[in-house]
Amino acid sequence: MKKQSPIDQLKWWQRLRDHRYIRIILFMIVSVLLYFLMIGNIIHDTLDVRLSEMADRDIRSPFTVEHRSETDERRAEARDSIAPVYELKREYAENQVGKVHDIFDLITQVRNEEEEELEEEELEEDELALSTEEELLEERLVYIKEVLSPGTSNDLSDDTLLTFLQATDSQLQIARESTTNAVYEIMSESISTRDVSDAKREVENQIAIFTVSNRLLDAMVEVAQFAIIPNYIYDADATQQLREEAAENVEPVLIREGELLVREGEMISHEVYEQLRIVGLLDDQVHFLPYIGLAMLIMLMMAMLSYYLSQAKTSVQTNNSHLLMFIIIFLITVILMKVVSLLEVIGIIGLAYAVPVSLGAMLITLLIHTRIALFTSVIFAIMGSVFFNNDTVGTFNFTYGFYMLFSGFAGAYFLEKSNRVSRILRAGLFVSGINIVVVVTLLFLKSVQPSWIELGMHLGFAFLSGFVASVLTIGLLPFLEAGFGILSSTRLIELSSPNHPLLRKILVEAPGTYHHSVVVGNLSEGACEVIGENGLLARVASYYHDLGKTKRPHFFIENQMKMENPHDKISPQLSRTIITAHPYDGAEMLREFKMPKEIIDIAEQHHGTTLLKYFYHKANQESEQEISESQFRYPGPKPQTKVSAIVAIADSVEAAVRSMQKPTLDKIESLVRKIIRDKLEDGQFDESDLTLKELDQVARSMCETLKGTFHQRIEYPEDIKGKGDKK
């Protein structure tokens, strides 16, 4: 099996280190740590109390919860308060009147049939009457009772039916009309079950006014009373609906967050004991929902943070080492919050305001990016409102969350203006000032104004918070920069010092290269700042980009002062080897000196795969066969970032402009744009994400910088005495 080269092993390790599964594992570890840090602030302490004991302190509800048994009791009372619903069935009057008509119709029919039979018997001369009149009536009565429904026939007496059978037609007609009118009139009014007797007496009174025989009157009353039934009926469905609506309208009985359940010294009654049980302050049951809720809260925060970091255009997006550094800063800040929250139980007024939450925002701003610091400050505020919930009965104390949010924002915003180490302490003072303003605002918003002692304690701790955060930032910054190879602004400023050993090496051994690098730094810094890139990185990387030339300084034209060009005595192929080696020699020297990766990459990439045109054409002139361009190109890689591409442009522009005879502004601009166009057509910017608009901005920026470098100078007249000196 072929052994991997050190470079291949390094690339394999970098791919493994930056694998997405490593990111997932890191976030899982952070989630577990946060869970155990916050669980004590989510799960409230239980109370050891007994019925009929005296409360040793005021007890309030830790959260809002429904008192279900009390709610059910009130809803049952609401249901019982709804009276039964009755409905007036007006159609019952017509139905009952119809029944009365049916009775009289049946009697009329039987009477008519009886008359026809009697007429037939009289016409039969040969036949004697088969029965007496009483027998006929008895037969008709039996027939009527068979035809009528069982209920009707049972309710009407035989005497009543016989009375109607024996009545005359006029009497029967009066009976029909009087009875139906009385029934209809009485049934038109509401008649409940308990009012039926009164209604029957009323119908009797109405019929009694008619002048008929007593026997017929009794029969009419009996039929009318039979027809009177309840028409005001209980509606079970409507009653149930109204009762359910009444129950739904009852508001749930809530034990609200912060509600005083029992005062100190009061007896714990059964009702109070039940309320304590409901809100989970007794140790007789285990509530799993807070544990699940905390896990969901941490999952939400970590998911949002992970997504934001994966979308932010910073080193944390792809570099897991930088992600680990971010997590360490995050955990340091969280642990500090936890420690201060534990110390708060001592009872010192305003101690919570001393938490240096802006430490995390300041370190992240200096080492990563301001946007990440601002977003992380929001997460710190949420967690801080949980850590410092001792003064409140709820899960979140938004007073401290509000304070920590502004404290973190202040640290990030102030350092965004200047990331120099000299301003970190002033940034802390600025944070202290913002903290004091926020604390005063929060105290004044309370209905009860604080005492002067309380106000002083709060403001003192608020000031201490910013000061401690700046001191800790200054102390931790060098360790984080060295441990994770972070190229912060502070580190860049240190590397730009002319006293740096490598810069001294360039200055002493290759002074022309040093001057060239300084000009390249001026050009690239301005161009990077125009398109929003890190100009300081471009300047410092430019200082070191030609470090490899110090191995053979005299083979580079800027260092050939009053000496022959050694390339005139060697072959173009050897010149190519010497020239193309300097980016990689420089990168190797930078690696040996533990320089930041960004500077090493720019030194290695600043020539990309460009062609050594001079030596290529020279080789073709000396060779009988045409030589391939690939033999005289730099091995690469091409510039991978915008900063690297801009340094490459500045490197070519400086060398070309320096070789111009009598440069003018038009000539310089034409040359700059030609160099950029040639590199673009040669594909040198394919991997750097530079846009055409940005290239145009880069060209204009470099022309402006060169205008100041190659401005025209006036010629001073010679001295009258002819000394020829110029001043």
ZIHU-V548522 format. One record per helix or strand of 3 or more residues. SS is the DSSP state (H for helix, E for strand). FROM is the first residue (numbers start at 1). TO is the last residue. If there is no record, write none. Layout:
# ZIHU-V548522
ss = [SS,SS]
from = [FROM,FROM]
to = [TO,TO]
This chain:
# ZIHU-V548522
ss = [H,H,H,E,H,H,H,H,H,H,H,E,H,E,H,H,H,H,H,H,H,H,H,H,H,H,H,H,H,H,H,H,H,H,H,H,H,H,H]
from = [6,20,68,86,91,133,150,158,169,193,214,232,236,260,270,289,315,320,351,358,370,398,421,452,489,501,511,535,547,553,557,566,572,597,613,629,642,665,692]
to = [17,42,80,88,123,147,155,166,187,207,227,234,248,262,278,311,317,346,354,367,387,417,445,484,495,509,530,544,551,555,559,569,592,605,622,632,658,681,709]
